[in-house]
Amino acid sequence: MNCSDITKKYYRVQKLTHIWCPGCGHGTLMNTVIRAIDKLGLNKDDVVVVSGIGCSSRAPGYMDFNTLHTTHGRALAFATGIKMANPKLHVIVIMGDGDSSAIGGNHLIHAARRNIDITTIVFNNNIYGMTGGQYSPTTPTADFATTAPFGNIDVPFDLCKLAQGAGATFVGRATAYHAPLMQKLIEKGLQNKGFSFIEGLSLCPTYYGRKNKKGNAFNMHSYFKDNCVDLKVVQKNPEKGENKILIGEFFNGPKPEYTESYQVIVDKFKELRRD
């Protein structure tokens, strides 16, 4: 399907053009979500896209599915309710790094622990872009932000390790530069019966790039190109991963899915009532 057909079928064209700054990676990442859905041939009426608050969370407003724009950090809580109410739906959550791992961090670890069948996609640009450029839980140590004018002293989260450690059954990472890989990871996440976590490294030239002298969007894309290495390459040749950002599929380990396990309890209760 060409770009024009994709746009007409899956976007709310009356809502375009989008509000993201020139050079922002979020539009590219949103497009990988849509192309993954198209590639799998999912029925639009069976897809629900949920978001919280932030730059990334504006994405569902442009996407022509069942969509829900919720409160800051609570996207996974709303998405859990939707999935429990109708387990047949394909529930996708789009969040930013702050939305997912600061105010929403508790929801993230428990959704992963339960292994509920939700595909969570984090657009990680290492900063709070919409609310003024504050540092987030993924801002690299020593980098600058409006709330870290002398440099960030915190150690950043590795979101993929966090999700895997909490119990996610599919985990992967790509970047806005590596869009084909991002699409493949989302496809696999949507096919996984359980909690899937895909981190999309994005770029924010307006706040993060400017404050940290990262250059323009081209420079920031070039950084991803030159400094990211697929895990498959590193597994064969470990030295190629030194001082690099790992991307690719990190974990795929199925285990019982939450809504299915819950239905077993419901069925047992119904049997007891009949007896």
LUMMARRO-127940 format. One record per residue (C-alpha): residue number from 1; chain; x, y, z. Coordinates in steps of 0.5 Angstrom, whole numbers, plus 500, padded with zeros to 3 digits. Layout:
% residues N
n / chain / x / y / z
NUM / A / X / Y / Z .
...
//
This chain:
% residues 275
n / chain / x / y / z
1 / A / 500 / 500 / 500 .
2 / A / 503 / 507 / 498 .
3 / A / 504 / 513 / 503 .
4 / A / 497 / 516 / 500 .
5 / A / 493 / 510 / 501 .
6 / A / 496 / 509 / 508 .
7 / A / 494 / 516 / 510 .
8 / A / 487 / 516 / 507 .
9 / A / 486 / 509 / 511 .
10 / A / 489 / 510 / 518 .
11 / A / 490 / 517 / 519 .
12 / A / 485 / 522 / 521 .
13 / A / 486 / 527 / 515 .
14 / A / 482 / 533 / 518 .
15 / A / 487 / 533 / 524 .
16 / A / 493 / 534 / 520 .
17 / A / 498 / 537 / 520 .
18 / A / 501 / 535 / 526 .
19 / A / 503 / 539 / 532 .
20 / A / 510 / 536 / 533 .
21 / A / 516 / 541 / 532 .
22 / A / 520 / 540 / 525 .
23 / A / 525 / 534 / 526 .
24 / A / 522 / 531 / 531 .
25 / A / 522 / 523 / 531 .
26 / A / 515 / 522 / 533 .
27 / A / 512 / 522 / 527 .
28 / A / 516 / 517 / 524 .
29 / A / 515 / 512 / 530 .
30 / A / 507 / 513 / 529 .
31 / A / 508 / 511 / 522 .
32 / A / 512 / 505 / 524 .
33 / A / 506 / 503 / 529 .
34 / A / 501 / 504 / 523 .
35 / A / 505 / 500 / 518 .
36 / A / 505 / 494 / 523 .
37 / A / 498 / 494 / 524 .
38 / A / 497 / 495 / 516 .
39 / A / 502 / 489 / 515 .
40 / A / 499 / 484 / 520 .
41 / A / 492 / 486 / 516 .
42 / A / 488 / 488 / 523 .
43 / A / 481 / 490 / 523 .
44 / A / 481 / 497 / 525 .
45 / A / 475 / 496 / 529 .
46 / A / 479 / 491 / 533 .
47 / A / 485 / 496 / 535 .
48 / A / 485 / 501 / 541 .
49 / A / 490 / 506 / 541 .
50 / A / 491 / 509 / 548 .
51 / A / 496 / 515 / 551 .
52 / A / 497 / 519 / 557 .
53 / A / 500 / 526 / 556 .
54 / A / 506 / 529 / 553 .
55 / A / 509 / 530 / 546 .
56 / A / 508 / 522 / 544 .
57 / A / 501 / 522 / 547 .
58 / A / 498 / 526 / 541 .
59 / A / 499 / 521 / 536 .
60 / A / 492 / 517 / 538 .
61 / A / 489 / 524 / 536 .
62 / A / 492 / 523 / 529 .
63 / A / 490 / 515 / 528 .
64 / A / 484 / 513 / 525 .
65 / A / 482 / 507 / 530 .
66 / A / 479 / 507 / 537 .
67 / A / 483 / 512 / 541 .
68 / A / 483 / 514 / 548 .
69 / A / 487 / 520 / 550 .
70 / A / 488 / 519 / 558 .
71 / A / 491 / 523 / 564 .
72 / A / 499 / 523 / 565 .
73 / A / 502 / 516 / 567 .
74 / A / 495 / 513 / 567 .
75 / A / 495 / 510 / 560 .
76 / A / 496 / 503 / 562 .
77 / A / 491 / 503 / 567 .
78 / A / 486 / 505 / 562 .
79 / A / 488 / 500 / 557 .
80 / A / 488 / 494 / 562 .
81 / A / 481 / 496 / 564 .
82 / A / 479 / 496 / 556 .
83 / A / 483 / 489 / 555 .
84 / A / 480 / 486 / 561 .
85 / A / 473 / 488 / 558 .
86 / A / 474 / 486 / 551 .
87 / A / 480 / 481 / 551 .
88 / A / 479 / 480 / 543 .
89 / A / 481 / 487 / 542 .
90 / A / 488 / 489 / 540 .
91 / A / 490 / 494 / 545 .
92 / A / 496 / 499 / 544 .
93 / A / 499 / 504 / 549 .
94 / A / 503 / 510 / 546 .
95 / A / 507 / 513 / 552 .
96 / A / 513 / 518 / 553 .
97 / A / 519 / 516 / 557 .
98 / A / 517 / 521 / 563 .
99 / A / 509 / 518 / 562 .
100 / A / 512 / 511 / 562 .
101 / A / 517 / 511 / 567 .
102 / A / 516 / 517 / 572 .
103 / A / 509 / 518 / 574 .
104 / A / 507 / 512 / 570 .
105 / A / 512 / 507 / 572 .
106 / A / 508 / 503 / 577 .
107 / A / 503 / 502 / 572 .
108 / A / 509 / 500 / 567 .
109 / A / 512 / 495 / 572 .
110 / A / 505 / 492 / 574 .
111 / A / 502 / 491 / 567 .
112 / A / 509 / 487 / 565 .
113 / A / 508 / 483 / 572 .
114 / A / 501 / 481 / 570 .
115 / A / 503 / 479 / 563 .
116 / A / 497 / 482 / 560 .
117 / A / 496 / 482 / 553 .
118 / A / 498 / 490 / 551 .
119 / A / 503 / 492 / 546 .
120 / A / 506 / 498 / 550 .
121 / A / 511 / 503 / 545 .
122 / A / 515 / 508 / 548 .
123 / A / 517 / 514 / 544 .
124 / A / 523 / 516 / 548 .
125 / A / 526 / 523 / 547 .
126 / A / 530 / 523 / 553 .
127 / A / 526 / 529 / 556 .
128 / A / 519 / 532 / 557 .
129 / A / 519 / 536 / 551 .
130 / A / 511 / 538 / 551 .
131 / A / 512 / 541 / 558 .
132 / A / 518 / 545 / 558 .
133 / A / 524 / 541 / 557 .
134 / A / 525 / 538 / 564 .
135 / A / 529 / 532 / 565 .
136 / A / 526 / 525 / 565 .
137 / A / 528 / 518 / 568 .
138 / A / 532 / 517 / 561 .
139 / A / 536 / 523 / 561 .
140 / A / 543 / 521 / 560 .
141 / A / 547 / 523 / 566 .
142 / A / 551 / 530 / 566 .
143 / A / 546 / 532 / 560 .
144 / A / 542 / 539 / 561 .
145 / A / 535 / 540 / 561 .
146 / A / 531 / 546 / 564 .
147 / A / 531 / 543 / 571 .
148 / A / 538 / 541 / 570 .
149 / A / 542 / 547 / 568 .
150 / A / 548 / 544 / 571 .
151 / A / 547 / 537 / 568 .
152 / A / 543 / 531 / 571 .
153 / A / 546 / 527 / 576 .
154 / A / 541 / 522 / 576 .
155 / A / 543 / 515 / 573 .
156 / A / 538 / 514 / 567 .
157 / A / 533 / 508 / 567 .
158 / A / 534 / 502 / 561 .
159 / A / 527 / 502 / 560 .
160 / A / 528 / 495 / 556 .
161 / A / 531 / 492 / 562 .
162 / A / 526 / 495 / 567 .
163 / A / 520 / 492 / 563 .
164 / A / 524 / 485 / 562 .
165 / A / 525 / 485 / 569 .
166 / A / 518 / 486 / 571 .
167 / A / 516 / 481 / 567 .
168 / A / 514 / 483 / 560 .
169 / A / 514 / 477 / 555 .
170 / A / 517 / 481 / 549 .
171 / A / 522 / 486 / 549 .
172 / A / 525 / 490 / 544 .
173 / A / 528 / 497 / 542 .
174 / A / 529 / 501 / 535 .
175 / A / 530 / 508 / 533 .
176 / A / 527 / 513 / 529 .
177 / A / 532 / 512 / 524 .
178 / A / 532 / 505 / 524 .
179 / A / 524 / 505 / 522 .
180 / A / 524 / 498 / 518 .
181 / A / 527 / 495 / 525 .
182 / A / 522 / 499 / 529 .
183 / A / 516 / 496 / 525 .
184 / A / 518 / 489 / 525 .
185 / A / 519 / 489 / 533 .
186 / A / 512 / 492 / 533 .
187 / A / 509 / 487 / 529 .
188 / A / 512 / 482 / 533 .
189 / A / 509 / 485 / 539 .
190 / A / 502 / 485 / 537 .
191 / A / 503 / 478 / 535 .
192 / A / 506 / 476 / 542 .
193 / A / 500 / 473 / 547 .
194 / A / 502 / 477 / 553 .
195 / A / 505 / 484 / 555 .
196 / A / 510 / 487 / 549 .
197 / A / 515 / 493 / 550 .
198 / A / 518 / 496 / 545 .
199 / A / 522 / 502 / 546 .
200 / A / 523 / 507 / 540 .
201 / A / 529 / 512 / 541 .
202 / A / 526 / 519 / 538 .
203 / A / 529 / 525 / 537 .
204 / A / 528 / 532 / 540 .
205 / A / 532 / 538 / 537 .
206 / A / 528 / 543 / 540 .
207 / A / 529 / 542 / 547 .
208 / A / 534 / 536 / 548 .
209 / A / 538 / 537 / 542 .
210 / A / 539 / 545 / 543 .
211 / A / 540 / 544 / 550 .
212 / A / 546 / 539 / 549 .
213 / A / 549 / 542 / 543 .
214 / A / 547 / 535 / 539 .
215 / A / 546 / 539 / 533 .
216 / A / 540 / 539 / 528 .
217 / A / 535 / 533 / 526 .
218 / A / 540 / 531 / 521 .
219 / A / 546 / 530 / 526 .
220 / A / 541 / 527 / 531 .
221 / A / 539 / 522 / 526 .
222 / A / 546 / 521 / 524 .
223 / A / 548 / 519 / 531 .
224 / A / 543 / 514 / 532 .
225 / A / 546 / 511 / 525 .
226 / A / 553 / 511 / 528 .
227 / A / 552 / 509 / 535 .
228 / A / 547 / 504 / 535 .
229 / A / 548 / 496 / 534 .
230 / A / 543 / 490 / 533 .
231 / A / 544 / 485 / 539 .
232 / A / 545 / 480 / 534 .
233 / A / 551 / 483 / 531 .
234 / A / 554 / 484 / 538 .
235 / A / 552 / 476 / 540 .
236 / A / 557 / 474 / 534 .
237 / A / 562 / 480 / 535 .
238 / A / 562 / 483 / 543 .
239 / A / 567 / 488 / 541 .
240 / A / 562 / 491 / 536 .
241 / A / 558 / 493 / 542 .
242 / A / 563 / 497 / 546 .
243 / A / 560 / 504 / 548 .
244 / A / 554 / 503 / 543 .
245 / A / 547 / 503 / 544 .
246 / A / 544 / 496 / 543 .
247 / A / 538 / 495 / 539 .
248 / A / 534 / 489 / 536 .
249 / A / 529 / 484 / 539 .
250 / A / 532 / 483 / 547 .
251 / A / 527 / 478 / 549 .
252 / A / 521 / 473 / 547 .
253 / A / 519 / 468 / 552 .
254 / A / 512 / 467 / 553 .
255 / A / 508 / 465 / 559 .
256 / A / 501 / 465 / 561 .
257 / A / 497 / 471 / 559 .
258 / A / 493 / 475 / 564 .
259 / A / 486 / 475 / 561 .
260 / A / 486 / 468 / 559 .
261 / A / 488 / 466 / 567 .
262 / A / 483 / 471 / 569 .
263 / A / 477 / 467 / 565 .
264 / A / 479 / 461 / 568 .
265 / A / 478 / 463 / 575 .
266 / A / 471 / 466 / 572 .
267 / A / 469 / 459 / 569 .
268 / A / 471 / 456 / 575 .
269 / A / 466 / 461 / 579 .
270 / A / 461 / 459 / 574 .
271 / A / 461 / 452 / 575 .
272 / A / 461 / 453 / 583 .
273 / A / 455 / 457 / 582 .
274 / A / 451 / 452 / 578 .
275 / A / 453 / 446 / 583 .
//
